[in-house]
Amino acid sequence: GDTHNYLEYEINAYGTDWDLFLNKPYRDPGNIVLNNWEFAGMKKAVYVDGTLNNPKDKDKSWSVEVFIPWKSIYQVMRGKEKPQDGDQLRINFSRVQWPTKIENNKYVKVPKQGQDKIAEYNWVWAPTGVINIHLPEYWGYVQLSNKVAGKGEDVFKANPDEEYKWILRQLYYRQQEYKSVNGEYASKVSSLKPEEVCKPEVAKRIKLYTTPGYYELTLSAPNKLWHIRHDGLVW
């Protein structure tokens, strides 16, 4: 939930897959993508109800099943190897869909309607509002349960901390906009107009610390002090 150190997994109908580790979203300075990172113990299977890349017939569907050990996923969290009942994760799912046409008995990618350049559609579970899956603060919430599927129900419990994190995230956006216009980050909270994103009594609890190239915003909450810094990390 801090938008850093997250995992990505991609797979196609051939079963060709790609797993990787990102220390930060592409938008943030110091981003590193580890393409050689692997989900240890991962297993996969693909089923195609039809034929691949054969435009002479009509396919019905394809499906994929993936098994990833919790221990492999929790490599990004020190001191933890498995989830606990009630834990929440930030997750998103995306399918890449290319517009195509049939040419010489082959599928050929074509531009979207009304456009000149070839580009894909992205169908996502939790919309980010733009064609960019790498906005972790917009991903969906998944709450884990120790109940066996189909043998009981749990109620999703909204975490009140998310409200404070979201206020800081909006100020992070405003800092990015301020720098793009002024060439540097704002050094005063008032320059970010926090009263537009939260109640006045909450805005009074926001503090801003800056250096020539960096900043850190804090917001005091009941029994906690929340932070966000120039590269988007929130804690």
C-alpha positions in Angstrom: 0.0 0.0 0.0 3.0 2.4 -0.2 3.1 2.3 -4.0 6.7 1.0 -4.0 8.3 -2.4 -4.4 5.6 -4.2 -6.3 5.4 -7.2 -8.6 4.1 -7.7 -12.1 3.1 -10.8 -14.0 2.1 -11.1 -17.6 1.1 -14.1 -19.7 -0.4 -14.7 -23.2 -2.3 -17.4 -24.8 0.9 -19.2 -25.9 1.8 -19.5 -22.2 4.8 -17.1 -22.7 5.1 -15.2 -19.4 7.1 -12.3 -17.9 7.5 -11.7 -14.2 9.3 -8.6 -12.9 9.9 -6.5 -9.8 9.6 -2.7 -9.8 11.0 -0.6 -6.9 8.8 2.4 -8.0 6.3 3.3 -10.6 7.8 4.5 -13.9 6.7 8.1 -13.1 8.9 8.4 -10.0 12.6 9.3 -10.0 15.0 6.4 -9.3 12.8 3.8 -10.9 14.4 0.4 -11.4 12.8 -2.5 -13.2 14.3 -6.0 -12.5 13.3 -8.1 -15.5 15.4 -11.1 -14.2 13.3 -11.3 -11.0 11.3 -14.5 -10.8 8.3 -15.7 -8.8 10.0 -18.7 -7.1 7.8 -21.8 -7.2 5.4 -20.3 -9.7 3.3 -22.7 -11.8 1.0 -21.9 -14.8 -1.3 -23.5 -17.3 -3.1 -22.1 -20.3 -6.1 -23.6 -22.1 -7.2 -22.4 -25.6 -10.7 -23.3 -26.8 -9.9 -22.8 -30.5 -6.7 -22.2 -32.6 -4.1 -19.5 -32.2 -3.6 -17.0 -34.9 -5.8 -18.8 -37.4 -8.3 -16.4 -39.0 -10.1 -19.2 -40.9 -12.1 -20.3 -37.9 -13.8 -18.7 -34.9 -12.3 -19.2 -31.5 -14.4 -19.4 -28.3 -12.1 -18.4 -25.4 -8.8 -19.0 -23.6 -8.1 -19.2 -19.9 -5.1 -19.2 -17.7 -4.4 -20.5 -14.2 -1.4 -19.4 -12.2 -0.1 -20.6 -8.8 2.3 -18.3 -6.9 3.4 -19.3 -3.4 2.7 -16.6 -0.8 6.4 -16.8 0.3 7.4 -15.7 -3.2 5.0 -12.7 -3.1 6.0 -11.6 0.3 9.7 -11.3 -0.7 8.9 -7.6 -1.0 7.9 -7.4 2.7 10.7 -8.1 5.2 9.9 -10.5 8.0 6.7 -11.9 6.5 6.1 -15.1 4.5 2.3 -15.5 4.4 -0.8 -13.3 4.9 -3.0 -13.2 8.0 -6.7 -13.3 8.2 -8.1 -9.8 7.3 -4.9 -8.6 5.5 -5.5 -6.3 2.6 -3.4 -6.1 -0.6 -3.5 -3.6 -3.5 -3.9 -5.5 -6.8 -5.0 -4.8 -10.3 -5.6 -6.9 -13.4 -5.3 -5.8 -17.0 -5.9 -7.4 -20.4 -4.2 -5.9 -23.5 -6.5 -6.0 -26.5 -5.1 -5.0 -29.9 -7.4 -3.9 -32.8 -6.7 -6.2 -35.8 -7.8 -7.0 -39.3 -7.3 -10.0 -41.5 -4.8 -9.5 -44.3 -3.4 -12.3 -46.5 -4.9 -14.8 -44.1 -3.0 -13.3 -41.1 -4.1 -11.0 -38.2 -2.5 -7.6 -38.6 -2.6 -4.9 -35.9 -4.4 -1.7 -37.0 -4.9 1.8 -35.4 -7.9 2.4 -33.2 -10.9 4.0 -34.9 -10.2 7.6 -35.6 -6.5 7.4 -34.8 -3.3 7.1 -36.9 -0.9 5.2 -34.6 -1.2 1.6 -33.6 -2.0 1.3 -29.9 -3.6 -1.3 -27.6 -6.7 -1.1 -25.5 -6.3 -2.0 -21.8 -9.2 -3.6 -20.0 -8.7 -3.2 -16.3 -10.3 -4.5 -13.1 -9.7 -1.3 -11.2 -9.8 1.7 -13.6 -6.9 4.2 -13.2 -8.5 6.9 -15.4 -5.7 6.9 -17.9 -3.9 4.3 -20.1 -1.3 3.5 -17.4 -1.6 0.5 -15.0 1.4 1.8 -13.0 -0.6 4.0 -10.7 -0.8 1.7 -7.6 -2.8 4.1 -5.5 -5.7 3.4 -7.9 -5.5 -0.4 -7.7 -8.3 -2.3 -6.1 -8.3 -3.7 -2.5 -8.3 -7.4 -1.9 -9.1 -8.6 1.6 -7.8 -12.1 2.5 -9.8 -14.5 4.6 -9.0 -17.8 6.4 -12.5 -19.1 5.5 -12.7 -21.8 2.9 -14.3 -20.5 -0.3 -18.0 -21.2 -0.3 -18.1 -22.1 3.4 -18.7 -18.7 4.9 -18.6 -15.0 4.3 -16.5 -12.1 5.4 -17.3 -8.4 5.3 -14.8 -6.0 3.7 -13.5 -3.6 6.3 -12.5 -0.2 5.0 -9.2 1.0 6.5 -9.5 4.6 7.8 -5.8 5.2 7.2 -6.5 5.2 3.5 -8.3 8.6 3.8 -5.1 10.2 5.1 -2.9 8.5 2.5 -5.2 9.8 -0.2 -5.0 13.4 1.0 -1.2 13.2 0.9 -1.3 11.6 -2.5 -3.3 14.5 -3.9 -0.8 16.9 -2.5 1.9 14.8 -4.2 0.1 15.3 -7.5 0.0 19.0 -6.9 3.7 19.1 -6.1 4.4 17.5 -9.5 2.2 20.1 -11.2 3.9 22.9 -9.3 7.3 21.8 -10.3 6.4 21.4 -14.0 5.3 25.1 -13.9 7.9 26.6 -11.6 10.9 24.4 -12.0 11.0 23.5 -8.3 8.8 22.0 -5.6 6.6 24.3 -3.5 8.2 25.2 -0.2 4.9 26.3 1.5 1.9 24.1 2.2 -0.3 27.0 1.3 1.0 26.9 -2.3 -0.6 23.5 -2.7 -4.0 24.7 -1.4 -4.7 21.7 0.8 -8.1 23.1 1.9 -9.3 22.0 -1.6 -8.6 18.4 -0.9 -9.5 18.1 2.8 -11.3 19.8 5.6 -9.7 23.0 7.0 -9.1 21.4 10.4 -7.2 18.6 8.7 -5.3 21.0 6.4 -3.9 22.7 9.5 -2.1 19.4 10.5 -0.2 19.2 7.3 3.5 20.1 7.3 6.0 20.4 4.4 9.8 20.0 4.6 11.9 20.8 1.5 15.5 20.8 0.2 16.6 22.2 -3.2 15.5 18.9 -4.9 13.3 17.0 -2.5 10.3 17.3 -0.2 8.4 15.5 2.4 4.8 16.1 3.5 3.4 14.9 6.8 -0.2 14.6 8.1 -0.9 13.8 11.7 -3.8 11.3 12.3 -5.0 9.6 15.5 -2.0 7.8 17.0 -0.1 8.1 13.7 2.0 10.4 11.6 1.7 9.8 7.8 4.4 10.8 5.4 4.8 11.1 1.6 7.9 12.2 -0.2 9.0 13.4 -3.7 9.2 9.9 -5.2 5.7 9.0 -4.1 6.6 6.6 -1.2 3.9 6.9 1.5 4.3 5.5 5.0 
